[in-house]
Amino acid sequence: ALGDADWLVRLYAVEALARMGPAAAAAAPELEALAAAGDDEPARLAAGYALERIRARRAGGAGGPGEAAKAGEATGAGGAAQARESR
């Protein structure tokens, strides 16, 4: 799904991986590639956010909504992922 042609499918896939936290560590290489791609800004920012969530939790961070917001602010991520997290 991360390589899907539809940007919305990519975005939802990235958000699901962010919610999984360290359990999604196997997807990190694909997320890193997506975060480095310059042609899809929403998915790129969301991928950076997901990587922060995966790494923060793996490093022993709380990984709760407050941590997610901090991680999103650090990567510049915003939009749907953080809006859903704040509910």
N, C-alpha and C positions, 0 to 999 in steps of 0.2 A: 504494500500500500504506500510505502514511502516513495516509491518510484512511479506511482500512478500519474497518468497524464492530467488528471483533474486536480487542481490545486486544493479544492475543498477536501477531497479524499486524503491528500497528503497531510493537510492541517489536522483533520480528525485523528489520523493515525499517530501523528506526533503528540497530540494531546493525550491520547490513550497511553502512550509510552511514558509520558511525564507522570501520569497518575500511578503507573506501575512502580516508579522509583527504581531501586537497584535491581529489581527483577527484570528490568528491561536493559540491563547492561550489555547483553549480547547485541543489541541494536545500536550501540554507541558508534561503531564505525560508520554506519549508514546515516545516523543523525549528524555526525561530524561532517560528512560529505554534504548533506543537505544544508547545514549551517554555513558552510563555506561557499555554497552556490549563490551567485549574485543575481540570478534571474527571477527568484521567487521570494520576495521579501517577507510576506506573512509566514510562510513555511520555514524560511531561514531563521527568523526571530524565534518562532515557536520551537525549532530544533535546538537552538541555544538554551532556551528555557528548560526544555526536557533534559538536556545534558546536565544542567545545573541541578535539577531535581534528582537525577540519578546519582550524580557525584556527591551531593550534599548528604543524602541519606546514607550512601555507602560509607562516607567518611564519619558517620556517627551523628550527623545533624538530626534535629527533630523531624524535619521533613513535613511539618504541618503547614497549614495555610499561611502562617506568618513567614515561615522559611521560604515557601514558594514565592511569596510576594518579594522577599528580599532577593531571591535568585532571579526573578523576572526583572527587577530593577537593575541588577548587576549586568544582565545581558541586554537590557533595553527591550525585552520582550513585553508585549502587552496584549491587548485584545481579548479574544474569546477565552483563551486559557486562563488568564487571571480573573476575568469576570466570573467564570464558572467557579473558580476556586474560592472567591470571596463570598459566594452564596451560602 
